[in-house]
């Protein structure tokens, strides 16, 4: 396929662009800034654009002169967390860019939109205990930050556009994304589980995120969907049940939960998308 990846210069974007190229797709990276060659060499054509502007988004996602015949867009461009800007900037930037990209995709009649939603739609940070674990897609959305609110409303926006355009919109609720260098910090979590309690000790490797995007581009889906995308295990060396008993006593835990299993349920992504996050940080220690 011919695919535009917005935010292709970021952490997730770099991994997604690399993975799509390795699997034979033609990719155009649309971002405000070019990829940092000290982090990753340029692997796809780059087109600068401010995606909060509909005109720029429309021209960029059409491929402009860089790549004609674009079939799908992977929308990853966003202020990446609640702490990267003030709440109003986070919210307005993410909402405007998402609306512009979705609108452009519909105007251009693309075959599919895959986009980065977030674990923050599930109640992260979990100052209020979850109703049960593993948390899954059955739970009503709840958010505690302006960043999470932008993702919750992004999912509603996806339903709106999918409903009247007929284009599938697939949201991927990424957990905290880790590159391989990030695993060096994991031992610092083990003596004080409260450090990572905020997202139920979850994470997702950059390779898992890239795999989920590629699978979502090919999945037989209609309408708007959203899937939790996390690693199969937690960041901790303590059992998941033990962590829940200490920090979230009284929250029901599924009988099927394994020793170090993730507390953000990935069953739906595995079943529907074929998601299979085999790599674990435990292979490095």
DAMOGI-V581258 format. One record per pair of residues at least 6 apart in sequence whose C-alpha atoms are under 8 Angstrom apart, sorted by the first residue. I is the first residue (numbers start at 1). J is the second residue. Records with the same first field share a line. If there is no record, write none. Layout:
I: J, J
//
This chain:
1: 25, 26, 70, 71, 72
2: 25, 26, 27, 67, 69, 70, 71, 72
3: 25, 26, 27, 28, 70, 71, 72, 73, 74
4: 27, 28, 29, 30, 61, 63, 70, 72, 73, 74
5: 13, 17, 27, 28, 29, 30, 73, 74, 75, 76
6: 13, 29, 30, 31, 73, 74, 75, 76, 77
7: 13, 29, 30, 31, 32, 75, 76, 77, 78
8: 14, 16, 17, 29, 30, 31, 35, 76, 77
9: 29, 31, 33, 34, 35, 36
10: 35
11: 179, 206
12: 76, 177, 206, 209, 210
13: 76
14: 35, 40
15: 206, 207, 209, 210
16: 207, 209, 210, 211, 213, 214
17: 27, 29, 43, 44
18: 43
19: 210, 211, 214
20: 26, 27, 210, 214
21: 27
27: 44, 45
28: 44, 45, 46, 47, 63, 66, 67
29: 44, 45, 46, 47
30: 46, 47, 48, 49, 60, 61
31: 46, 47, 48, 49, 50, 51, 77
32: 48, 49, 50
33: 48
34: 46, 48
35: 41, 42
36: 42
45: 66
47: 60, 66
49: 56, 57, 60
50: 56, 57
51: 57, 96, 97, 100, 101
52: 93, 96, 97, 98, 100
53: 96, 97, 100
54: 97, 100, 101, 103, 104
57: 100, 101, 104
58: 100, 101, 104, 105, 108
61: 70, 73, 101, 104, 105
62: 68, 69, 70, 108
63: 69, 70
70: 110
71: 110, 111, 112
72: 105, 110, 111, 112, 113, 114, 217
73: 105, 110, 112, 113, 114
74: 113, 114, 115, 213
75: 98, 101, 113, 114, 115, 116
76: 115, 116
77: 97
78: 93, 94, 97
79: 85, 90, 93, 94
81: 90, 147
82: 90, 145, 146, 147, 148
84: 90
87: 145, 146, 147
88: 146
90: 146, 147
91: 146, 147, 149, 150
94: 147, 150
95: 150, 153, 154
98: 154
99: 154, 157
102: 113, 158, 161
103: 161
105: 113
106: 161, 165, 167
109: 167
110: 167
111: 167, 168
112: 167, 168, 169, 217
113: 167, 168, 169, 170, 217
114: 169, 170, 171, 172, 213, 216, 217
115: 169, 170, 171, 172
116: 171, 172, 173, 174
117: 151, 152, 154, 155, 171, 172, 173, 174, 226
118: 148, 151, 172, 173, 174, 175, 228
119: 173, 174, 175, 176, 199, 228
120: 142, 143, 144, 145, 147, 148, 151, 173
121: 141, 142, 143, 148, 149, 151, 152, 173
122: 135, 139, 140, 141, 142, 143
123: 130, 141, 142, 143, 144
124: 143, 144, 198, 199
125: 144, 198, 199
126: 197, 198, 199, 200
127: 198
129: 248, 251
130: 251
131: 251, 252
132: 251, 252, 253, 254
133: 251, 252, 253, 254, 263, 264, 265
134: 253, 254, 257, 262, 263, 264, 265
135: 263, 264, 265
136: 228, 264, 265, 266, 268
137: 226, 227, 228, 268
141: 152
142: 152
143: 149, 152
155: 171, 226
158: 169, 224
159: 169, 223, 224
161: 167
162: 168, 169, 223, 224
163: 223, 224
166: 222, 223
167: 222, 223
168: 221, 222, 223, 224, 225
169: 222, 223, 224, 225
170: 216, 224, 225, 226, 227
171: 224, 225, 226, 227
172: 212, 213, 226, 227, 228, 229
173: 226, 227, 228, 229
174: 204, 209, 228, 229, 230
175: 202, 203, 204, 228, 229, 230
176: 202, 203, 204
177: 203, 204, 205, 206, 209
178: 203, 204, 205, 206
179: 205, 206
180: 205
183: 281
186: 235, 236
189: 195, 196, 235, 236
190: 236, 237, 238
193: 201, 236, 243
196: 202
197: 247
200: 234, 263, 264
201: 234, 235, 236, 262, 263
202: 230, 231, 233, 234, 235, 262, 263, 264
203: 230, 231, 234, 235
204: 229, 230, 231
205: 230, 231, 279, 280
208: 229, 230, 231, 276, 277, 279
209: 229
211: 275
212: 229, 273, 275
215: 273, 274, 275
216: 273
219: 272, 273
227: 266, 268, 269
228: 264, 265, 266, 268, 269
229: 266, 269
230: 262, 264, 265, 266, 277
231: 262, 277, 279, 280
232: 261, 262, 266, 277, 278, 280
233: 260, 261, 262, 263, 280
234: 240, 260, 261, 262, 263
235: 281
236: 260
237: 260
238: 260
239: 259, 260
240: 257, 258, 259, 260, 261, 262, 263
241: 253, 257, 259
244: 251
269: 275
270: 276
//
